[in-house]
């Protein structure tokens, strides 16, 4: 058996995630030692305010406000980023990489904006930057694609990447209550994170999609370049209409490789009820991958909370520890090899669509709408008129299902229909998986 060795690491930040990880690490360090033969040792915790009152289980000697205490200590091999934000964290991480420290990052905002710069610097210095904990859950999807599925051609990937949004939609569907009521619920308040607000508006999901696409596929992305819609405008009526046509609503990140270009977009999506992703409920995340050799591959797990994130941080600590313990040359399973594939413009994607028009309740409306859509060269799967005098005395609804149309054709047809002045409210468009 190889000689036991200690792997020293530093923790950056002692907020909700940092302190939660600290507690879990204390509970699990002996188990990890028994399983691996080497001991993980927390050497320093970098904080902003050294005199902030903290729980007694955090030894005062661990706390420092001086980055140089970590930079100048050659015995510290790894730094865990649990600070959050872009600055001053970006400057801190660059200095740590330049000093030869491996980085395990749970900092979603930083990686979604600066992944290319940090990955290039880590490649130059011969150290790892491990981004998977930043995806907000315990799913090892990046490592699965780069290792377990390395021989497979990835045709497409559909992901539920926001545990908060998935929880909200699950509650709306189960209890038939509006989004605002879910946000006021005790369960939501208990699980709420600082990012919950942007979670349901789509920005958080876009950040995760950008990190994932960069790390797994080598795409040079800033999350702000991605088309992203949240679930803030999803109503109980939308959910009812989806059920009527055999679908459920999930917020999905969709990634497709077209060879010369890559398609990435995040939005509420209608999913057929028999699809495996409809079973992913509550605060769970999931990745559904279509491959050439394995077929369909589904992995799912909790997408919110300190525990699943800490699970991946500890896994990555063990990974780096194994390299150090064996004195092995750096493995490049986590090295990002960039490609120059551009992002496909959203208006050029091809999808199925559901569109609902709230209209005047009078003859000929359906014909006018379908004629305009048909003039765009779009194939209609169905057109269904609905009148509910009890609930909507002055409005009728026209439900349109479209097969495989380009986004710009669909948007152009909606614009032309709006100019007819037949509508009695906003048009609802949802893409179909």
Buried (B, 14 or more C-beta within 10 A) or exposed (E): EEEEBBBBBBBBBBEBBBBBBBBBBEEBBEEBBEEBBBBBEBBBBBBEEEEEEBEEEBEEEBBBEEBEBBBEBEEBBBBBBBBBEBEEBBEBBBBBBBBEBBBBBBBBBBBBBBBBEBBEBBBEBEBBBBBBBBBBBBBBBBBBBBEBBEEBEBEBBBBBBBBBBBBBBBBBBEEEBEBEEBBEBEEBEEBBBEBBBBBBBBBBBBBBBBBBBBBBBBBBBBBEEBBBBBBBEBEBBBBEBBEEBEBBBBBBBBBBBEEEEBBBBBBBBBBEEEBEBBEBBBBBBBBBBBBEEEEEBEBBBBBBBBEBBBBBBBBBBBBBBBBBBEEEEBEEEBBBEBEEBEBBEBEEBEBBBBBBBBBBBEEEBBEBBBEBBEEBEBEBBEBBBEEEEEEBEEBBBBBBBBBEBBBBBBBBBBEBBEEEEBBBEEBBBBBBB
